[in-house]
Amino acid sequence: MELTSVLVLLHVLRFCYGEMYCLTCFAVVSPRHCKSIRRCDEGQVCYTEQYRSITGETLFNVGCGIASRCSTKQVNPLKQRFLGSKRYVYNKDTTTCTECCSTDACNRNGCGSLDYPQNRGPVCFDCQQTLDPGLCRSVSVCREDGVCQTYMKSEFGDKIFTLACAPNFVCDSFHGQTSTERCNQCCKTDLCNKDSCVTYRGPYGFQAKAESDQGPGILIFKNVTTNVGAGYDPDTGYFTAKRNGLFVFTWSMQSYKESILSVLKVNGEEKGHANTLYQVLANDTVTSYASDTATSFAVLRLISGDNVNIELINGTARKINTIFTGWAQYSTDLETLPAFYIQCPANCFPLMDPTTNNGGAADVENNALVLQDGFYIAFNQVGGKSTIEPVWLDSMWYTQYNYTVGAYGIIRLSTSAIHPCNIYFGYYLEWKFTTLPSAIPLDFKMNCSNRIQEYYPNTTVVFNAPLDGLYGFRVGISATIQDTLVALVVNSLEMIQIKLDGDYRPGSFPSPDNVIASPILQLKQNDEVSLFLLNGNVTSAMFTGWLISEL
């Protein structure tokens, strides 16, 4: 029975844990002083083993091992030798603690030992010379003002990599400059430099949701649904670009009976914000919903090694609608892909100093966008609330900016000869849809140009994936009942929940609450996507999907 349990556990772990690095040392005075690291085999976890030597000193062994070695705190060392690493050497010393964990270098403070200092720089791979950064087995903890650096130079036809901690200024002049002969890249999160200067040309797309309520500071979105390209780190909350490109990020924050402010940062510099609103007048009249969700966006041109994260400035972000998503927009020619993004602290008129203006999308002097024909995702922020709309635009389209806009952005979606149609619409509008639990019926429309091509009335499967790919969605829900709950479902498997609180104050007509979510999902051909009402009512719903990249 015991052997069967171990085999089942290993089978589960093989799917739960992917590539993982663990500190690996023997007879160290504290795990955090271990300077060696290794990539674990499939299904292994990080372990810490505390023991008392024959001289009475407390020492530690750390490394990779199978989870069954941590099934009990008092461990038979002979059994440890049988189940654990072959490098484990049995002796008669007393083992006082064995502990396992399953994230990168998490055994640095196992068995109650001290963690790294709070005021420190990142933990970096540290190798003077290697032909493959992924094989580096040494680490260092940087000073507080340090970064992780990867430097590559070509010599005699060999690409030689140097990985180390470095001061910030070392990367300021040459950060992101890459060629086949030389590369110098820096990053600021733990163990981030193993993939730097190694070109990743595949697609990017991630969706991560908060696992718990969180206060001010860097927000950690632990519950990851999608992570194509492995750019998002659920342990640190950072997305790290592994190549240059145009990236789109959206995030949503939910608050309860307070106003909160969150910002998106790139390498520590603010590039966007989202704020909820809760107001109580002097006579205790509430002028806003108790629960409020704010969604925002950023369209950014990043270089390899850039780090993106969400930081909460004040208040508490509630877990239910707190989500972080992003994707890289594919293009065969990055320089000509139309993309534009501007933040406007007061107003956007006149149009000045955009954060992103790619492919000649904006004519700043004439305060206008002049675009190529095609589908675009258009983002608009007014009063802390954002809209995200796929729209067909042509070269004759011209806009004057509304001075009330707080931020605005667009990016052109890609199409291919194999699959020229890449955008899908679904609409539902009916006062108080209340059937519980039930799929919300929508009128489904598919657009391949500026004309509607197909129409399916009252369908409950709002999207059927035409091919394997990475897809973006925009889901807008309105409700008038408190605690309305809607789920986005793929093949009967729930992906995210959307919570709404309708305005039902006595003496007034109910006013709908509106929430927008922007899921990013990896789908197989013929996967079915639906919206399910789990509680409350829905007064209107809108669903939009688009193909980001074929997989």
N, C-alpha and C positions, 0 to 999 in steps of 0.2 A: 504493500500500500504506500509506503514512504517513497519508494523508487518511482511509482506511478505519479505521485504528487509532484515530485521534482521534475519529471519529464513534462507534465502538463504545464508547470510553472515556466519552464524554459521555452515551451512552445508559445505561451502567451507573451513572454518577454521579447521573443524574437520579432513580434509585430509591434510591441509597445515602444521599444527603444531602438533608434537607428544608430548612426555613427555617434559615438560618445567617447570623450577623453577623460581619463582619471589620473590623478597624481599617483605615482608608483615609486615607493621607497620602502626600505626596511630598516628597522631599528633607529628611527628618527625621534628626537625629543618632542616634536610637535608636528602634526601633518602639514601645517602651513609653512614649515621650513623645508618641505620636500621640493626639489627643483627639477624632478624628472616627471614626465607624463607619457602616457601611451594611449593609443586608440584601442578601445576594447573590441573583443570579438562580438559577433552578433549574439544577442540574448544575454550579455553580461551586464553587470552593474558595478558601481564604484563601492569599494568596501573600506572600512577603517577597523583596525584591530588594535586594541589597547592591551598591553600586558606589563607585568612586573618582572624585571630581570632578576637574576640570581643575586645581584648586588643591591636590590631593592629599588632601583630606578624605574620610573614609569616611561615606557617607550611605545612606539607605534609602528605598525606595518600598514601601508596603504597601497591600493592597486585595483585591478579589475578582477572580478570573480563572479560566480553564479550566486543568485539571490538566496539559495537554500543555506548558505553558510551563515546567514544572518537570522535564521529562524529562532534562535535563542540567544540570550545575553551571556549565559555561562556555556562556554564552548569546549568540547573535548579537542585538544590540539591535534590528536591523531586523526580524528574525523576531519578537521580542517585541512590536514595535509592531503587526505583522500579526495575531498570535494573541491578544494581550492586550486590555486595556481601551482604548477609544478615547481615554481621557484620557492615555494614555502618550505622552510626547514623546520622540522619538528624539534622542540627542546622541552625541557621539563618546567620552563617558566610558566607562570600562571596568567592565563588570558582573563581579563576582567571585563572586557566589552568588545562586542562585534556589532558593527552598524553598516547598513547599506543605503545607497541613494542612487538616483538615476538621472542626474544632469551633469554637464561638464564641470569637472574639478570640484564637485560638491563634497568630496571627502576631505577637503582642506580643513574642516572644523568638525570632523566626526568624533563621536564618543564624548561630546561635551568639551572638546578642546577649543582653544581660542581661534577665532577667525582672523583673516587679514585685517589690518587697521582700517577704520572707516575712512580716513583721509588718506587715500592712496590713488595711484594711477591704475591703468588696466594691467591685468596679467597677460603677458605676451609670450609667444613662442620665441626662443632665444637660441639661434644656431648661427655660427660664424660663416659656414659654407654648407650648402646642400643643393643637390640637383632637383629635389622634390620637396617643397615646403610642407607637404602633407606627411612627410616622414620625420620631421623635426621632433625630438623627444625631450627637449629642455625648455624650461619656462623661467621667467623672471617677473617680479612685481615692480612696476615702474613707480617713479616718484609721482607726487600728486599732479605735477604739471607735465607729465610725460605722455607719450602716445606709443602705440605699437607701429613699428616701421617694417616694411619689406622693401629691400633694394635688390634689383636684378640687373646683372650685366652679362653680356655675351662675350665669351673669350674662347678662342680656338674652336668655335662652333658649339660650345657648351653654354647653356643658360645657368648661371651660378646665382643662387639666392642667399641673401643675408637677412635674417630675421632678428629683431632686437627691440628693446625699449629705446626711445629717443626723445629728446626735448622737442617741444612744439616747433621751434624755428627751423629745425632740420628739414621739415616737410613744407614749410610755407612757400618757398620759391618754386619747388618742383613737384608739388603734390598733384597726382593724377596724370602726370606726363608719362606716356607709355609709348614704346616702340618695340620692334623685334630685337633691338640691341640693348635697350636700357629701360628700366622702370623704377619709379620711386613712389610708393604709396603708404599712407598712414591711416590709422583708424583708432578708435577710442574705447572700444568695448573689450571685455575679457576674451582672449584667445581669437581675436578677429583677424590676425595677420597670416593665418595659415593659407588662406585662399587669395590673398592680395597678389597682384602682378600675375595672376593666372587667369587668362581671359575666359569669361563665361559668356557664351553667345545665345544661350537659350532664353525662354520666356520667364518672366517674373509675375507672380500674383500671389497675394496672401490675404487671409481673413483671420482675425484673432479677436476674441471676446474676453472681457474682464471676468475673472473667476470669483471675485469678491469685491465688496465696496472698498474704495481707496481714497485716502486723503491727499493733501498737497505733495507734489514731488513727481518723479518719473512714473508714469503709469505702466503697469505690467499687464499685458493681455495674455493670460496663460492658456486659455482655451482656443487652440488653433484648429481651424477647420480646413484651411487651404494654405500651402506654403510651397508653391511651385518655384524652383530656383533656390530654395532654402535661404532666402535673404532675411527673413524675420527670425529673431531670437526670442522665444517666449520666456527665457530666464532673465533677460535684461530689459526687454521692451523696445529694443532697437532694431530697425531695419538697416542693413548694410548693403549698398549697391556693389555688385561685383563687376560691373562694367559701366561705361558711359551710356547715357540715354535720357529719354524723356519719361518721367514717372508721374503718375497720378496717385494722390493719397486722399482718402476721405476718413473722417472719424466722427463718432457720435458720443455725446456725453449726456447722462441723465442725472437730474438733481431732484431733491424732494424738499419743499418748503425753504429753499434758499437759492440764491443766484451763484453760479460757479463759472469760472473762466478757465479754459484750457488753451494751450498753444502748441503748434507743431514747430519743431526745431530741426534744423539741418546743421550738424556740427556745432550745436550749441546756440545757433542764431535763429531767432524767431522768424518764421515764414508764413504763419497763418494762425487764426484763433477761432474759437467757438465759445459762445457764452449762453447760458440759460438765464431766464428772467423770472423772478418771484417778487411781487410787490404787494405790500400791505399799507393802506393809507392810514392817516392819523385816526380815523374813526373805526379802525380795525377791518375795513372793507378790503377783501382780497380781490385784486384786479388781474390775477393770473392763475394758472393751474397750480395745484400743489406740486404735481410732478411735471417736470418739463424736460424735453430732450432737444438738444441743439446739435446740428450736423454741419460740418464745414469741410473744406477741400483745399488742395494745393496742387498746381500743375508746375512741375519743377524739372529743370535740366540738371542732372546729377553727374558726377564723375565717379569712377570706381574708387571705393573706399569711403564715400560719404555716408554718414550715419544720420538716420531720421528717427525721431521719437516724439511722443506726446507727453507734455508735462501739465499737470493740474496746478494752477496757481493758488486757488482757494477753494474751500468747501469740501464736499464729499461727492465723488462720482459713484452713482449706484450701478451695480453690476448688470442689470437686466438689459439696458440699451446702450451700454458702453462698449463700443466696437471700433477697431482700427483695421482699415483695409488699404490695399495699394496694388498697382500693377505698372509694368513697363509697356509703353505703347510701341509696338513693333513698326519699323519702317526700314525699307531698303536704303534710304538716304536720310539720315538723321537731320542733315542741315536744311532740307526742304520741307520737313514735316511741319505743317502749321500748328502752332500751339502758343497760347497766350495766357498770362496770369498776372493780376495786379491786386494789391491790397490798397484800400482807400480809407485811412483813418477818419477823414471827414467826408470826402466825396470823391468821385472819379471824374470830375470835370474841372479843368481840362485833364486829358489823359497824359500822365507823366510818370516816368520812372517805373515801368512794369518790371516785376520780378523775372518773368519769362516772356520773351518775344522771339519765337523761333519760326523760321521759314517765311519771314516777311508777313506774319499774320496781322500785325498792327501798323497802321499808318499814324504815328504819334502826332505828327504836325497837323493832320486833318481830323484827329480824334475819331478814328474809324478803324474797323476791321475789314480787310480786303482779302477774301479767302478763295481757295480752290473749291470746285464742286465736290460735294461729298457729305457723308454723315459726320456729325460732330457731337461730342458730349459738351454741353454748355452748363457752366456752373455760375450761380448767382447768389450773393449773400446780401440780405437786407435786414437790419435790426437784429443781427445775431442768428437769423434763420436762413437756411440755404435751400436752393432748389437745384436739382440735378436733372437735366433734360437732354435726351438724344434728339437732335434736330437735323433736318436736311438744309444745307446752306449751299449757295452757288456763288459764282464770281461776281454777281451783281449785288450781292447782299451787302448792306452798309448800315452801320448803327451809330447813333450818337449816344453817348453814355448818360445814363440817368444819375443825377447828382446824389440820389439817396442810396445808391448801391455802395455796400461796404467792401465787397470783393467781387471779382469777375474772372472767369477763366473759360477757355475752350481748348479742345484738342481733337484733331481729325482721326477718325477710326480707319483702320486699314481694311482693305478687301483683297481678295486674290482671284486669279482666273479660275481656280478650282472651286472657290466658294464666294461668289461676288455678293451674295446676300448675307448680311451679318447683323441685322438689327430686327428686333421683335417687340411688338407692343401688345398689351392686354389692358382692357378698361372694364371697370365695374362701377355702376352708379345706381344705387337703389336705397331708399330711406330705410334704415334699420334692418339689415340682414342679420338674423338672430338664431339661425339653426345651429345647434351645438351637439357634438362637434361636427363640423362639416367643411368640405372644401368650398372656398368662395368662388362662385361662377363668374367668369369674365368673358367679354367679347374679345376674341383673340384676333389680332391683325399682324400681318407680316409685311415689312417694307424692305424693298431692295433698291428703291430710288425715292423720289419725292411723291410717288403714287402708291396707294394701297394695292397690294396684289392678291391677298387672300383674306377671307373673313369667316370666322367660325363662331356663331352665336352661342353664348351660354356654355362655354367649355370649362371644365374644372381642372384640366391639365393645361396650365397657362403657358408651358414651354416644354418642347420636346427637342433634346439636343440633336442637331443634324449630323454631328461628327464629334470625335474625341477632341476636346479642346478646353481652354481656359476661358470662362465667361464672366462678364460683369453684369450686374443687375441693379435696377433702381426700383425699390418698392415703396410706394406711398400709401399710407392708410389713414383714414379719418374715422373717428368714433365719438359717441356722445355719452358713453357709460364708463364710469370709473372701472379700472382694472380690466379693460378690454385687452385680450391677448391673442395675437396672430402668429402663426408659425410658418416659416418657409420650409417646405418639405421636398426632399428628393427621393423618389422611389420609396415613399412611406417612412423615410428616415429624416427626423427633424434636424435642420441645419442651424437656424437661429430663431429666437422669439422676439416679437416686437410688442412692447407694452404701451398702452395709451390710457390717459385719464380724461374723459370728457368733462365738459363744464356743465354741472347740474345744480347751480346755485338756486335756492328758492326764489320764486317770484320772477324768474326770467326764462326765456326759451333756451333749451339746451344748445350749447355751442360746441361744434366738434373740435376735438384735439387732433392735430396732424403730426405724424411722425414719418420721416424718410430714412430708409436704410439702404446701404449700397453693398450688398454681398458680392464676394468674389469666389467663384466655385470652379473646381475642376470636375468636368463631367465626361462620361462615356457616351458614345453614340446611343441614342434612343432613351437616355435617362429622362425621366419625367419630373418636372418641377411644378409644385402646386402651392397655393396659399390656403391654410386651414385656420378657421376661426375656433379658438379654444375656449374663449370666454367673452362675455359682453356682446357688443354689436358692432357692425361695420356700416358706416353711412356711404363710404366710397372707397375705392381701391384703384391703384394704378400700378401696373407691372411693366417694366421695360427690361429687355436683355440685349446684350451684344457680344459678339465673338471678339475676344482679345487676341487669342493666338491658337492656332491649331497645334495639337500635341500628338 
